[in-house]
Amino acid sequence: MAELSPEGQLVDRFRADLDALVEPGTRLGLAVSGGPDSLALLLLAAAVRPGEVEAATVDHGLRPEAAAEAEMVASLCERLDVPHALLQVTWDVPPSSAIQEQAREVRYGALAGWMRKRSLGALATGHHLDDQAETLLMRLARGSGVRGLKGMRACTDVPGRPGLRLLRPLLGWRRSELERICAAAGLEPAADPGNADEQFERVRTRRALAESGLFDAVALARSATNLAAADEALDWAAGEEWRERVDQGDGDLSYRPSGAPAEVRRRVLARAIASLATEGAAQDLRGRELDRLLAELEAGRTATLRGVRCAGGDEWRFTPAPPRSSQSQP
């Protein structure tokens, strides 16, 4: 097992990164696909937190090579004395579009179930600095605001599973560094053909980032960190606006807009909808939906979103919308 351990300087660096996110002694789950990023995560975490980590590999059932890749991870985990689980996904109908998005959803669902079953305190993934730079560029291309441009957080919730911690301790590491860790351990990571398929936005962005010479990944990741700090400041300001100018009743609320910037009012609006929503996923409000609603309320008009009736004017009022009749249902 000794030859699998990364060199001491790398281990010390990872220990500092991981300790900043989760206290030693926490039982930690690792999402390990068999690619270089997650294999390096496995090697580093096993060295830093021996006896405290478990690993899981999700087989989405979409590629015949996945079973062999999961077996490779299981074999490595055995050598590292890390418990390993294979999480197999069964589809009623395999996805034919939005494949990566649907695979991501079922992957996190499977991992969340595994975390609960194993009483794990957090889940760590192998997302790294180059992933962060790509994410920022993709969101810039979509016209995202500050909230989207903050990129990936080092510590957040498992998507769609509030209360389950998701950690990304490698956000300060380059892809090339993680590849060298695997090479030094004599490992041959799995190669996902999807990582070369330009039908996927991330693959196109990765290639453009590598070939254009216009962007520096480190600088882009630093911008994402700065934007995350700006997002935190805006959240704080919106919280103050809510505390001072929102009155909550029994199942309704009202807001007296101040001269706060539009983005602060927009976040108050999003929180109001999330607190009263009866339709859809309130946490997944689209920016364009909020922009349209904000414009309606500032013009003194009334609109409905996520089952919430929103009336504008000097005071904005939010109440549950009347149930829609079956005739009006789409």
BATORLUM-618242 format. One record per residue (C-alpha): residue in three letters; x negated, y negated, z negated. Coordinates in steps of 0.02 Angstrom, whole numbers, plus 50000, padded with zeros to 5 digits. Layout:
residues N
ala / X / Y / Z $
...
***
This chain:
residues 330
met / 50000 / 50000 / 50000 $
ala / 49853 / 49883 / 49970 $
glu / 49824 / 49853 / 50155 $
leu / 50003 / 49792 / 50171 $
ser / 49978 / 49650 / 50047 $
pro / 49947 / 49480 / 50128 $
glu / 49789 / 49388 / 50076 $
gly / 49793 / 49305 / 49906 $
gln / 49804 / 49125 / 49969 $
leu / 49961 / 49166 / 50068 $
val / 50037 / 49257 / 49921 $
asp / 50004 / 49109 / 49805 $
arg / 50081 / 48990 / 49932 $
phe / 50237 / 49097 / 49949 $
arg / 50251 / 49117 / 49761 $
ala / 50259 / 48928 / 49741 $
asp / 50390 / 48915 / 49879 $
leu / 50498 / 49053 / 49806 $
asp / 50482 / 48996 / 49624 $
ala / 50545 / 48825 / 49677 $
leu / 50707 / 48906 / 49737 $
val / 50741 / 49047 / 49615 $
glu / 50673 / 49089 / 49444 $
pro / 50564 / 49245 / 49421 $
gly / 50662 / 49390 / 49352 $
thr / 50809 / 49363 / 49471 $
arg / 50855 / 49517 / 49570 $
leu / 50829 / 49462 / 49749 $
gly / 50900 / 49534 / 49909 $
leu / 50804 / 49520 / 50073 $
ala / 50886 / 49522 / 50244 $
val / 50759 / 49618 / 50350 $
ser / 50796 / 49648 / 50533 $
gly / 50626 / 49714 / 50584 $
gly / 50571 / 49556 / 50675 $
pro / 50408 / 49471 / 50626 $
asp / 50492 / 49337 / 50519 $
ser / 50588 / 49455 / 50407 $
leu / 50446 / 49582 / 50398 $
ala / 50327 / 49446 / 50338 $
leu / 50461 / 49395 / 50211 $
leu / 50468 / 49575 / 50150 $
leu / 50279 / 49589 / 50132 $
leu / 50265 / 49423 / 50040 $
ala / 50414 / 49452 / 49924 $
ala / 50356 / 49628 / 49879 $
ala / 50186 / 49556 / 49831 $
val / 50257 / 49411 / 49731 $
arg / 50407 / 49494 / 49646 $
pro / 50366 / 49680 / 49630 $
gly / 50513 / 49778 / 49560 $
glu / 50631 / 49629 / 49581 $
val / 50675 / 49640 / 49766 $
glu / 50785 / 49750 / 49875 $
ala / 50803 / 49746 / 50063 $
ala / 50947 / 49776 / 50183 $
thr / 50952 / 49796 / 50372 $
val / 51113 / 49764 / 50467 $
asp / 51145 / 49871 / 50619 $
his / 51273 / 49774 / 50720 $
gly / 51305 / 49924 / 50832 $
leu / 51271 / 49818 / 50987 $
arg / 51099 / 49884 / 51038 $
pro / 51042 / 50066 / 51047 $
glu / 50868 / 50017 / 50984 $
ala / 50939 / 49950 / 50819 $
ala / 50942 / 50120 / 50733 $
ala / 50756 / 50148 / 50763 $
glu / 50717 / 49971 / 50704 $
ala / 50814 / 50001 / 50543 $
glu / 50719 / 50164 / 50517 $
met / 50554 / 50071 / 50538 $
val / 50607 / 49946 / 50404 $
ala / 50663 / 50086 / 50288 $
ser / 50495 / 50172 / 50308 $
leu / 50401 / 50012 / 50269 $
cys / 50509 / 49981 / 50116 $
glu / 50469 / 50155 / 50054 $
arg / 50283 / 50118 / 50068 $
leu / 50310 / 49954 / 49973 $
asp / 50421 / 50037 / 49841 $
val / 50565 / 49921 / 49887 $
pro / 50742 / 49995 / 49887 $
his / 50820 / 49984 / 50060 $
ala / 50999 / 49994 / 50124 $
leu / 51062 / 50014 / 50302 $
leu / 51222 / 49916 / 50329 $
gln / 51314 / 49981 / 50481 $
val / 51443 / 49872 / 50569 $
thr / 51593 / 49954 / 50651 $
trp / 51689 / 49849 / 50778 $
asp / 51869 / 49877 / 50826 $
val / 51824 / 49792 / 50990 $
pro / 51640 / 49744 / 51020 $
pro / 51622 / 49558 / 51060 $
ser / 51600 / 49509 / 51242 $
ser / 51581 / 49322 / 51212 $
ala / 51507 / 49214 / 51073 $
ile / 51408 / 49371 / 51031 $
gln / 51278 / 49288 / 50918 $
glu / 51409 / 49191 / 50822 $
gln / 51517 / 49344 / 50791 $
ala / 51367 / 49451 / 50747 $
arg / 51311 / 49318 / 50622 $
glu / 51482 / 49318 / 50538 $
val / 51490 / 49507 / 50516 $
arg / 51307 / 49512 / 50465 $
tyr / 51333 / 49392 / 50320 $
gly / 51493 / 49482 / 50273 $
ala / 51400 / 49647 / 50261 $
leu / 51257 / 49569 / 50164 $
ala / 51377 / 49483 / 50044 $
gly / 51462 / 49650 / 50007 $
trp / 51292 / 49730 / 49978 $
met / 51239 / 49589 / 49861 $
arg / 51395 / 49612 / 49754 $
lys / 51376 / 49801 / 49750 $
arg / 51194 / 49788 / 49696 $
ser / 51221 / 49640 / 49577 $
leu / 51090 / 49536 / 49668 $
gly / 51065 / 49357 / 49612 $
ala / 51020 / 49284 / 49783 $
leu / 50989 / 49330 / 49964 $
ala / 50830 / 49275 / 50055 $
thr / 50813 / 49264 / 50244 $
gly / 50662 / 49239 / 50357 $
his / 50713 / 49071 / 50434 $
his / 50555 / 48967 / 50461 $
leu / 50493 / 48796 / 50516 $
asp / 50511 / 48831 / 50703 $
asp / 50691 / 48886 / 50675 $
gln / 50722 / 48722 / 50585 $
ala / 50650 / 48620 / 50729 $
glu / 50757 / 48716 / 50855 $
thr / 50912 / 48689 / 50749 $
leu / 50882 / 48502 / 50741 $
leu / 50860 / 48490 / 50930 $
met / 51018 / 48592 / 50964 $
arg / 51120 / 48482 / 50850 $
leu / 51047 / 48324 / 50924 $
ala / 51104 / 48387 / 51095 $
arg / 51280 / 48408 / 51026 $
gly / 51285 / 48231 / 50956 $
ser / 51291 / 48287 / 50774 $
gly / 51295 / 48162 / 50632 $
val / 51184 / 48157 / 50478 $
arg / 51267 / 48308 / 50401 $
gly / 51228 / 48417 / 50551 $
leu / 51055 / 48346 / 50581 $
lys / 50995 / 48388 / 50407 $
gly / 50964 / 48562 / 50477 $
met / 50954 / 48717 / 50368 $
arg / 50940 / 48699 / 50180 $
ala / 50814 / 48798 / 50082 $
cys / 50948 / 48838 / 49952 $
thr / 51133 / 48849 / 49994 $
asp / 51279 / 48972 / 49991 $
val / 51297 / 49125 / 50100 $
pro / 51406 / 49061 / 50245 $
gly / 51589 / 49082 / 50201 $
arg / 51548 / 49155 / 50030 $
pro / 51541 / 49014 / 49900 $
gly / 51447 / 49061 / 49744 $
leu / 51327 / 49182 / 49828 $
arg / 51156 / 49100 / 49843 $
leu / 51063 / 49100 / 50008 $
leu / 50877 / 49057 / 50004 $
arg / 50758 / 49014 / 50146 $
pro / 50586 / 49013 / 50064 $
leu / 50493 / 49012 / 50232 $
leu / 50557 / 48845 / 50298 $
gly / 50381 / 48773 / 50277 $
trp / 50298 / 48916 / 50373 $
arg / 50263 / 48925 / 50560 $
arg / 50318 / 49073 / 50665 $
ser / 50137 / 49104 / 50716 $
glu / 50084 / 49119 / 50532 $
leu / 50216 / 49252 / 50500 $
glu / 50163 / 49347 / 50656 $
arg / 49983 / 49347 / 50593 $
ile / 50039 / 49417 / 50425 $
cys / 50122 / 49563 / 50514 $
ala / 49970 / 49591 / 50625 $
ala / 49852 / 49591 / 50476 $
ala / 49960 / 49727 / 50395 $
gly / 49952 / 49831 / 50554 $
leu / 50138 / 49814 / 50587 $
glu / 50221 / 49807 / 50758 $
pro / 50382 / 49707 / 50734 $
ala / 50539 / 49746 / 50830 $
ala / 50571 / 49643 / 50986 $
asp / 50752 / 49589 / 51006 $
pro / 50788 / 49565 / 51193 $
gly / 50915 / 49433 / 51143 $
asn / 50769 / 49321 / 51097 $
ala / 50725 / 49309 / 51282 $
asp / 50902 / 49294 / 51350 $
glu / 50933 / 49115 / 51408 $
gln / 51121 / 49133 / 51399 $
phe / 51094 / 49091 / 51216 $
glu / 51073 / 48908 / 51168 $
arg / 50936 / 48941 / 51042 $
val / 50830 / 49034 / 51169 $
arg / 50845 / 48891 / 51294 $
thr / 50801 / 48766 / 51157 $
arg / 50651 / 48868 / 51101 $
arg / 50584 / 48876 / 51277 $
ala / 50610 / 48689 / 51305 $
leu / 50523 / 48650 / 51141 $
ala / 50374 / 48758 / 51188 $
glu / 50358 / 48701 / 51368 $
ser / 50399 / 48515 / 51365 $
gly / 50256 / 48455 / 51257 $
leu / 50367 / 48310 / 51203 $
phe / 50408 / 48372 / 51028 $
asp / 50307 / 48426 / 50878 $
ala / 50396 / 48561 / 50778 $
val / 50318 / 48504 / 50614 $
ala / 50377 / 48325 / 50642 $
leu / 50552 / 48385 / 50689 $
ala / 50564 / 48491 / 50532 $
arg / 50506 / 48341 / 50429 $
ser / 50644 / 48237 / 50509 $
ala / 50770 / 48370 / 50458 $
thr / 50706 / 48357 / 50278 $
asn / 50723 / 48168 / 50282 $
leu / 50898 / 48180 / 50354 $
ala / 50945 / 48304 / 50217 $
ala / 50893 / 48172 / 50089 $
ala / 51000 / 48043 / 50180 $
asp / 51147 / 48164 / 50181 $
glu / 51127 / 48188 / 49993 $
ala / 51129 / 47999 / 49967 $
leu / 51288 / 47983 / 50071 $
asp / 51369 / 48122 / 49971 $
trp / 51325 / 48029 / 49811 $
ala / 51401 / 47867 / 49878 $
ala / 51558 / 47959 / 49933 $
gly / 51571 / 48036 / 49760 $
glu / 51564 / 47863 / 49681 $
glu / 51697 / 47801 / 49802 $
trp / 51807 / 47949 / 49758 $
arg / 51786 / 47923 / 49571 $
glu / 51827 / 47738 / 49579 $
arg / 51961 / 47729 / 49714 $
val / 52053 / 47896 / 49724 $
asp / 52204 / 47938 / 49616 $
gln / 52256 / 48120 / 49609 $
gly / 52434 / 48168 / 49571 $
asp / 52523 / 48334 / 49561 $
gly / 52488 / 48405 / 49733 $
asp / 52452 / 48239 / 49817 $
leu / 52326 / 48096 / 49809 $
ser / 52299 / 47918 / 49863 $
tyr / 52144 / 47821 / 49915 $
arg / 52118 / 47633 / 49916 $
pro / 51978 / 47607 / 50044 $
ser / 51846 / 47483 / 49993 $
gly / 51718 / 47397 / 50104 $
ala / 51613 / 47555 / 50100 $
pro / 51530 / 47608 / 50265 $
ala / 51635 / 47713 / 50383 $
glu / 51532 / 47870 / 50347 $
val / 51572 / 47856 / 50162 $
arg / 51758 / 47837 / 50199 $
arg / 51745 / 47984 / 50318 $
arg / 51675 / 48096 / 50182 $
val / 51810 / 48042 / 50060 $
leu / 51936 / 48087 / 50194 $
ala / 51856 / 48259 / 50220 $
arg / 51863 / 48292 / 50033 $
ala / 52047 / 48240 / 50025 $
ile / 52092 / 48360 / 50166 $
ala / 51991 / 48501 / 50089 $
ser / 52077 / 48479 / 49921 $
leu / 52255 / 48488 / 49991 $
ala / 52239 / 48593 / 50149 $
thr / 52366 / 48732 / 50176 $
glu / 52316 / 48781 / 50354 $
gly / 52154 / 48839 / 50433 $
ala / 51983 / 48830 / 50352 $
ala / 51969 / 48659 / 50270 $
gln / 51782 / 48677 / 50247 $
asp / 51759 / 48695 / 50435 $
leu / 51830 / 48526 / 50484 $
arg / 51756 / 48468 / 50649 $
gly / 51677 / 48297 / 50660 $
arg / 51791 / 48248 / 50804 $
glu / 51945 / 48293 / 50702 $
leu / 51889 / 48181 / 50561 $
asp / 51843 / 48040 / 50680 $
arg / 52016 / 48043 / 50758 $
leu / 52102 / 48050 / 50589 $
leu / 51996 / 47907 / 50522 $
ala / 52042 / 47799 / 50671 $
glu / 52228 / 47836 / 50647 $
leu / 52225 / 47792 / 50462 $
glu / 52125 / 47633 / 50487 $
ala / 52256 / 47580 / 50615 $
gly / 52392 / 47608 / 50485 $
arg / 52466 / 47760 / 50572 $
thr / 52513 / 47933 / 50509 $
ala / 52438 / 48099 / 50562 $
thr / 52434 / 48279 / 50503 $
leu / 52279 / 48389 / 50486 $
arg / 52261 / 48562 / 50408 $
gly / 52438 / 48550 / 50339 $
val / 52405 / 48382 / 50255 $
arg / 52511 / 48229 / 50299 $
cys / 52398 / 48076 / 50300 $
ala / 52474 / 47902 / 50300 $
gly / 52367 / 47747 / 50329 $
gly / 52384 / 47567 / 50276 $
asp / 52311 / 47470 / 50130 $
glu / 52322 / 47632 / 50031 $
trp / 52299 / 47800 / 50113 $
arg / 52417 / 47935 / 50049 $
phe / 52390 / 48122 / 50068 $
thr / 52534 / 48244 / 50039 $
pro / 52574 / 48422 / 50095 $
ala / 52657 / 48417 / 50266 $
pro / 52831 / 48495 / 50281 $
pro / 52823 / 48676 / 50340 $
arg / 52832 / 48689 / 50528 $
ser / 52982 / 48779 / 50599 $
ser / 52955 / 48939 / 50696 $
gln / 53010 / 48847 / 50853 $
ser / 52867 / 48723 / 50836 $
gln / 52735 / 48856 / 50805 $
pro / 52616 / 48880 / 50952 $
***
